[in-house]
Amino acid sequence: MSEVNARLNEISNGKAMELIKSVWEEHHERKTCVVGLDWTFAVEDLLEIAAAFPSAALSAAMKVLVQEYGQRGGGVPDLFLWRTEEAGDCEVNGAEEGAGHGEVMFAEVKSENDRLSDTQRLWIDVLSGAGVRVELCNAVAKEVLVRR
């Protein structure tokens, strides 16, 4: 099994937070250069996202990214929203291992003259197929200002 598949299995099995902490501790200070990695995000936010995301869905999204990063790195929906549940809420709601302890949602915003690209359609299919809520929002201008 390749290293990538091993990592995807770990993520799918609920180990994303452990992987984030491990990579952060080992590489953050040196700002190790990795394609697609942005060290300006707060590790606390990354851990919150990993906690809120259902493990299998996060693994599915990561699999799409690693398969063809150059072609699939774009097209991810415009907005990503997440909220976490308090520790007590997880027990009350009976959240299962890997189920995610919160909620994640993506939104793609289009104007009336805009259309989805093939890559955007792929991402919407992957995310919604993995059980992640994805909304398509149509922006409508009430007033258009013309500068002269």
Buried (B, 14 or more C-beta within 10 A) or exposed (E): EEEEEEBBEBBBEBBBBEEBBEBBEEBEEEEEEEEEEEBEEEBEEBBBBBBBBBBBBBBBBBBBBEEEEEEBEEBBBEEEEBEBBEEEEBEEEEBEEBBBBBBBBBBBEBEEEEEBEEBBEBBBEBBBEBEBEBBEEEEEEEEEEEEE
